[in-house]
Amino acid sequence: MAKLLPYQKRWINDKSPVKVWLKSRRIGASWCDAADSALIASKSKEEGGMSTYYLSYNKDMTKQYVSDTADWAKKYNLIAGEMEEIVLEDEEKDVTIFQVRFASGFVVQGLSSNPSNLRSKQGRVRVDEAAFVEDLRALLKAALALIMWGGDVALISSHNGEDSEFNEVVEEILAGKLNYSLHRTTLDDALGEGLYHAICQAKKQAWSPEAEAAWRESLVADYGDGADEELFCIPAKSGGAYLVRTVIEGCMEKSVPVLRWEPPAKDFVDWPDAKRQSEMQDWLEEHVGPWLATLADWPSYFGEDFGRLIDLTCIWPLQRKPDLTYHTPFILELRDCPFTQQEQALFYIGERLPRLSGGALDKGGNGAFLAERARQKFGPDIIDEVTFHEAWNLENWPPAKSALEDRTATLPQNDDVLDDFKAVKKVKGIPKVPRDARTKDRKDKGKRHGDSAIAFVLALSAARKFDPSDEEWDFCTGGASAANGIMRGY
């Protein structure tokens, strides 16, 4: 009997009321979902059994899903009938539905993607190739009504362009606007979890790394220019600015300063430790201390993007206000700053932020030093050492974009900051600051690489990850250090 692969098992084991699977073609998504539908339809009502209604834009796909369900019923030795093809006569157009009826009384039924088909139904809804159905929003609205009676809804699809309603749903999930479960499986993800092994087993062929690589290469070649969209979950027409200028400017406030430090002398790095320490301390107390002294007693976070010789180091404090919006009190930019003084500046700010609850730091390259020191200083329970990769960007940029679009976060009103945020692009569907996206400082001080934008998304990621309101806690006695740890963020 065919075995399900790990990514297929994760999908079936996800019992969320609404779940979405953004996937490559040819990975067995609908096939494994049919297995789940067969098992659930075979159960009695008391055991959690219910009917499943499968909808798609394509009649052949609908027929295949119901046929797969019947096959799974046989493999599982479930009591079920054969697939039936039923023609419902209509004045305008006859409608064909496919179904398998189980001994429990429940059915797995394949319908067209017309939202009216879900009226008076109870059970589960599967919308396959959801990016290609007409009026997905209306169909989803009709499907969600079934949740009231204990059903659930699943959207399964590859992409159909960046402007499709399906991609809008995916973006809203990533931004936290929709509380749906999201699965994302590219061709390479599936291969990494045994897809080609399973194909070889089914065809009774010998597997080898060379054969798998050749099969992948052939498949990618078959899809040509559409391979990114069809196989690697990247919507077509992606690219260009990720954030609209008017959205960025709409969050900017004149009252939020950009504090900038640069070496007081070319040989500053060679000064004795005590002299450098004293010079930086005096500057921090004069320029940063007064702003820290004005902060309200709200949970505080920070993000830090590291730079040394070419790029800036940017430290972005962020406070969560009682209305759940995020206030930026100031940002600090350090240019050509020695490592020890970067640590000094970060610790100065971190120690004085009210109710410090979290921080996220770029640990790439030399940034690993400062990220590690922050972890040692403030504790691993509130410091996130971040390595930038596709999954991190995909998880954290959409909520940042959403916060700016909803105007629930403030930014400094500054041309360089504007340039940094404009530098964020979508590269193959992933929001990020491209490596070659360097801009020139407006005051001709040097180069920038989206530094403040990266610091902002890091700060917001820390606020989301270490939100103290999400934690349950009980008060207990302990020493001063223990009490401080327990009450951090409150």
C-alpha positions in Angstrom: 0.0 0.0 0.0 1.3 3.5 -0.8 2.8 5.4 2.1 2.3 9.1 2.7 5.3 11.3 2.8 6.1 13.6 5.7 4.7 16.8 4.1 1.5 14.9 3.2 1.2 13.6 6.8 1.6 17.2 8.1 -1.3 18.3 5.9 -3.6 15.6 7.0 -2.7 16.0 10.7 -3.4 19.7 10.6 -7.0 20.0 12.0 -7.2 23.7 11.7 -10.7 25.0 10.8 -9.2 26.7 7.7 -5.9 25.6 6.1 -4.2 26.6 2.9 -1.6 24.6 1.0 0.6 26.6 -1.4 2.3 23.9 -3.3 4.2 22.7 -6.4 2.5 20.7 -9.0 3.0 16.9 -9.1 3.7 16.3 -5.4 0.5 14.3 -4.5 -1.3 17.1 -2.6 -4.9 16.3 -3.8 -4.1 12.6 -3.7 -3.2 12.6 0.0 -6.1 14.8 0.9 -8.5 12.2 -0.8 -7.1 9.6 1.7 -8.1 11.9 4.6 -11.6 12.4 3.1 -12.1 8.6 2.7 -11.2 8.0 6.4 -13.4 10.8 7.7 -16.4 9.9 5.6 -16.2 6.3 6.8 -16.7 7.2 10.4 -20.0 7.6 12.2 -21.2 11.0 13.2 -20.3 10.1 16.8 -16.8 9.3 15.8 -16.4 12.7 14.0 -17.4 11.5 10.5 -18.8 13.9 7.9 -19.1 14.4 4.2 -16.5 16.2 2.1 -17.3 18.5 -0.8 -14.6 18.9 -3.3 -14.7 21.9 -5.7 -12.5 22.8 -8.6 -12.7 24.7 -11.9 -11.9 21.5 -13.9 -14.2 18.6 -14.4 -11.4 16.1 -14.9 -9.7 17.1 -11.6 -13.0 16.7 -9.8 -13.5 13.2 -11.2 -9.9 12.3 -10.3 -10.2 13.4 -6.7 -13.4 11.3 -6.2 -11.8 8.4 -8.0 -8.8 8.6 -5.7 -11.1 8.7 -2.7 -12.7 5.4 -3.9 -9.3 3.9 -4.4 -8.2 4.9 -0.8 -11.4 3.3 0.5 -10.4 0.0 -1.0 -6.9 0.3 0.3 -8.2 1.0 3.8 -10.8 -1.8 3.5 -13.6 0.7 4.1 -17.1 -0.1 3.3 -18.0 2.2 0.4 -19.5 2.1 -3.0 -17.9 2.7 -6.4 -17.6 6.2 -7.8 -20.9 7.4 -9.2 -21.4 9.9 -12.0 -24.7 11.8 -11.5 -26.2 14.2 -14.0 -28.5 16.8 -12.6 -30.8 18.3 -15.2 -31.1 22.0 -15.3 -33.1 24.4 -17.6 -29.9 26.2 -18.6 -27.2 23.6 -18.3 -27.0 20.0 -17.0 -24.6 19.6 -14.1 -22.5 16.5 -13.5 -21.4 15.6 -10.0 -19.2 12.7 -8.9 -19.5 11.0 -5.6 -18.6 8.0 -3.4 -21.1 7.0 -0.8 -19.9 5.3 2.4 -21.7 2.9 4.7 -21.7 5.6 7.4 -24.2 7.6 5.2 -21.6 10.3 4.4 -20.4 11.1 0.9 -17.3 12.5 -0.8 -18.8 14.6 -3.6 -17.1 16.4 -6.4 -18.9 19.6 -7.5 -18.2 22.6 -9.7 -16.8 25.8 -8.1 -20.1 27.6 -8.0 -20.6 29.0 -4.5 -24.3 28.1 -4.6 -23.3 24.4 -4.6 -22.5 24.7 -0.9 -25.9 25.9 0.2 -27.6 23.7 2.8 -24.4 21.5 3.0 -22.7 20.3 6.2 -19.2 18.9 6.3 -15.8 19.6 4.9 -14.9 21.8 1.8 -11.9 21.3 -0.4 -11.2 23.9 -3.0 -8.5 22.5 -5.4 -6.4 24.8 -7.6 -8.0 27.6 -5.7 -5.9 30.2 -7.6 -7.8 29.3 -10.8 -11.4 29.2 -9.7 -13.6 32.2 -10.5 -14.4 34.5 -7.6 -12.5 32.7 -4.9 -13.6 35.2 -2.3 -17.2 34.4 -2.8 -16.5 30.7 -2.8 -14.5 31.0 0.4 -17.3 33.0 2.1 -19.8 30.3 1.2 -17.5 27.6 2.4 -16.8 29.2 5.8 -20.5 28.9 6.7 -19.9 25.1 7.1 -17.4 25.7 9.9 -20.3 26.7 12.2 -21.5 23.1 12.1 -18.1 21.5 12.8 -16.8 21.3 9.3 -13.5 22.7 8.0 -12.2 24.3 4.8 -9.0 23.8 2.8 -7.6 25.6 -0.1 -5.0 23.7 -2.2 -3.3 25.4 -5.1 -0.2 26.4 -7.0 0.1 30.0 -7.9 -1.6 31.8 -10.7 0.1 35.2 -10.7 0.8 37.8 -8.0 -2.5 39.5 -8.5 -4.7 36.4 -8.0 -7.2 36.2 -5.1 -5.4 33.1 -3.9 -2.1 35.0 -3.6 -4.0 37.8 -1.7 -5.2 35.2 0.8 -1.7 33.8 1.2 -0.3 37.3 1.7 -3.0 38.1 4.3 -2.1 34.9 6.2 1.5 35.8 6.2 0.6 39.3 7.4 -1.4 37.9 10.3 -4.7 39.3 9.0 -6.2 35.9 8.5 -5.9 33.2 11.2 -5.6 30.4 8.8 -3.0 27.6 8.8 -0.5 27.9 5.9 1.5 25.0 4.3 4.1 25.8 1.6 5.8 22.9 -0.3 8.0 23.5 -3.3 9.3 20.8 -5.6 12.6 20.8 -3.8 10.8 20.5 -0.4 9.0 17.5 -1.7 12.1 15.9 -3.1 13.9 16.4 0.2 11.1 14.4 1.9 11.1 11.5 -0.5 8.9 12.3 -3.5 11.2 10.8 -6.1 11.9 7.7 -3.9 8.1 7.2 -3.8 7.8 7.6 -7.6 10.6 5.0 -8.1 8.9 2.6 -5.7 5.6 3.0 -7.6 7.2 2.4 -10.9 9.5 -0.3 -9.5 12.6 1.5 -10.6 15.9 1.8 -8.8 16.5 5.2 -7.1 19.8 7.0 -7.3 20.9 10.6 -6.7 21.8 10.9 -10.4 18.3 9.7 -11.5 16.6 12.1 -9.1 18.7 15.1 -10.3 17.9 14.2 -14.0 14.2 13.8 -13.3 14.1 17.2 -11.5 16.1 18.9 -14.4 13.7 17.4 -17.0 10.6 18.5 -15.0 12.0 22.1 -14.6 12.8 22.2 -18.4 9.2 21.0 -19.2 7.8 24.0 -17.4 10.3 26.4 -18.9 9.6 30.0 -17.8 6.7 28.9 -15.7 8.8 26.7 -13.4 9.1 29.3 -10.7 5.4 29.6 -10.4 4.4 26.0 -11.1 7.1 24.2 -9.1 8.6 26.6 -6.6 5.7 28.6 -5.2 6.8 31.9 -6.7 3.9 33.9 -8.2 4.4 35.3 -11.7 5.0 39.1 -12.1 6.7 39.3 -8.8 9.4 41.9 -8.4 9.7 45.6 -7.9 9.2 47.7 -4.7 7.6 45.8 -1.8 6.4 48.9 0.0 4.6 51.8 -1.6 6.1 55.3 -0.9 2.9 56.7 0.2 2.5 53.9 2.8 6.0 54.5 4.2 5.5 58.3 4.3 2.1 57.8 6.0 3.8 56.3 9.0 6.5 58.9 9.4 6.5 61.4 12.2 8.7 64.5 12.5 9.0 64.0 16.3 11.0 60.7 15.8 14.7 61.6 15.6 17.4 59.8 13.8 20.5 59.9 16.0 23.8 59.5 14.2 27.3 58.7 15.5 30.5 58.6 13.6 34.1 58.5 14.7 35.4 61.9 16.1 38.8 61.2 14.5 40.1 58.9 11.7 42.3 57.1 14.2 39.5 56.6 16.8 39.7 52.8 16.5 43.4 53.0 17.7 42.6 55.1 20.8 43.1 53.3 24.1 40.1 51.4 25.4 39.4 53.7 28.3 39.5 56.8 26.1 37.2 55.3 23.5 34.9 54.1 26.2 34.8 57.6 27.8 34.2 59.3 24.5 31.3 57.1 23.5 29.8 57.3 27.0 29.8 61.1 26.9 28.2 61.1 23.5 25.5 58.6 24.5 24.6 60.6 27.7 24.4 63.8 25.7 22.5 62.6 22.7 20.7 59.4 23.5 20.1 59.6 27.3 17.6 62.5 27.1 15.4 60.5 24.7 15.5 57.4 26.8 14.5 59.4 29.8 11.2 60.5 28.1 10.0 56.9 27.4 6.7 55.8 28.8 6.5 52.6 31.0 5.5 50.4 28.1 7.0 47.0 27.0 10.1 47.7 24.9 11.9 45.9 22.2 14.8 46.5 19.8 16.1 45.4 16.5 19.7 45.7 15.4 21.1 45.5 11.8 24.9 45.2 11.9 27.5 47.0 9.8 31.1 48.0 10.2 33.1 49.4 7.3 30.6 49.8 4.4 27.1 49.6 5.9 25.7 51.2 9.0 24.8 49.6 12.3 21.2 50.6 13.0 19.6 50.1 16.4 15.8 50.5 16.4 13.9 50.7 19.8 10.2 50.0 19.6 7.5 50.2 22.3 4.2 48.5 22.4 1.5 51.1 23.4 -1.6 50.1 25.4 -3.7 50.4 22.1 -1.4 47.6 20.7 0.3 50.0 18.2 4.1 50.3 18.0 5.9 53.6 18.8 9.4 54.3 17.6 11.0 56.8 20.1 14.2 57.3 18.0 16.7 55.2 16.0 20.5 55.2 16.4 22.8 54.9 13.4 26.5 54.1 13.9 28.9 54.5 11.0 32.4 53.0 11.0 32.0 52.2 14.7 34.4 49.8 16.5 32.9 46.6 17.7 33.4 47.4 21.4 31.6 50.8 21.0 28.8 49.1 19.2 28.4 46.9 22.2 28.6 49.9 24.5 25.8 51.7 22.6 23.6 48.7 22.4 23.9 47.9 26.1 23.4 51.6 27.0 20.1 51.6 25.2 19.0 48.1 26.2 19.6 48.7 29.9 17.5 51.9 29.9 14.5 50.7 27.8 11.5 50.4 30.1 10.3 46.8 30.6 12.7 45.4 28.0 10.9 42.3 26.7 12.8 41.3 23.6 15.4 42.0 21.0 16.4 40.6 17.6 19.9 41.0 16.1 21.5 40.3 12.8 24.0 37.5 13.5 25.3 37.3 9.9 29.1 37.6 9.5 30.7 39.9 12.1 27.2 40.6 13.5 27.5 37.2 15.3 29.7 38.9 17.9 27.2 41.6 18.9 24.3 39.2 18.8 26.1 36.8 21.1 27.1 39.6 23.5 23.4 40.7 23.7 22.3 37.2 24.4 24.9 37.0 27.3 23.9 40.4 28.6 20.1 40.3 28.4 19.5 36.5 28.4 18.6 33.9 25.8 14.9 34.1 26.8 14.5 37.5 25.2 17.2 37.7 22.6 16.7 36.3 19.1 19.9 35.9 17.1 18.7 36.0 13.5 20.1 34.4 10.4 18.3 35.9 7.3 16.9 33.3 5.0 13.9 32.9 2.8 11.6 31.4 5.4 12.5 34.2 7.9 11.9 37.0 5.4 8.6 35.3 4.3 7.5 35.1 7.9 8.4 38.5 9.1 8.2 41.0 6.2 4.4 40.6 5.6 3.5 41.6 9.2 5.8 44.6 8.9 4.2 45.6 5.7 0.8 45.2 7.2 1.8 47.3 10.2 2.8 50.1 7.9 -0.3 49.8 5.7 -2.5 49.9 8.8 -0.5 52.7 10.3 0.0 50.8 13.5 3.8 51.6 13.7 5.7 54.9 13.5 8.9 55.8 11.6 11.2 58.7 11.6 10.5 61.3 8.9 13.8 61.1 7.2 14.9 60.8 3.5 17.6 58.1 4.3 15.0 56.0 6.1 12.6 56.4 3.2 15.4 55.2 0.8 16.0 52.2 3.1 12.4 51.1 3.1 12.1 51.7 -0.7 15.1 49.3 -1.1 13.0 46.4 0.0 12.0 44.3 -3.1 10.3 41.1 -3.9 12.9 38.7 -5.3 11.4 35.5 -6.6 8.4 36.1 -4.4 10.5 36.7 -1.2 10.6 40.2 0.3 14.1 41.3 1.1 16.8 43.9 0.6 18.8 42.6 -2.4 22.5 42.5 -2.1 23.1 45.1 -4.8 20.5 47.5 -3.4 22.9 50.0 -2.0 22.0 53.7 -1.8 24.1 56.7 -1.0 23.6 58.6 2.2 21.8 61.9 1.5 24.6 63.8 3.4 27.3 62.0 1.5 28.5 60.1 4.5 28.7 56.7 2.8 26.7 53.8 1.6 23.4 52.4 2.9 21.9 48.9 2.4 18.4 49.2 3.7 19.9 49.3 7.2 17.1 51.0 9.0 14.4 49.0 7.3 16.1 45.8 8.4 16.4 47.0 11.9 12.7 47.9 11.9 11.6 44.4 10.8 13.9 42.9 13.4 12.4 45.0 16.1 8.9 44.1 15.1 9.8 40.5 14.9 11.1 40.6 18.5 7.8 42.3 19.5 5.8 39.6 17.9 7.9 36.8 19.3 8.3 38.0 22.8 5.0 39.6 23.4 4.5 39.2 27.2 0.7 39.4 26.9 0.8 35.9 25.3 2.5 34.3 28.3 0.7 32.8 31.3 2.5 33.3 34.6 2.1 32.9 38.3 3.9 35.0 40.9 6.3 33.3 43.1 8.9 34.4 45.6 12.6 34.5 44.9 15.7 36.6 45.1 16.1 40.0 43.4 17.6 38.6 40.3 14.9 35.9 40.0 12.2 38.4 40.6 13.6 40.6 37.9 13.6 37.7 35.4 10.1 36.7 36.3 8.7 40.3 36.0 10.6 41.3 32.8 8.2 42.9 30.4 5.5 43.6 33.0 
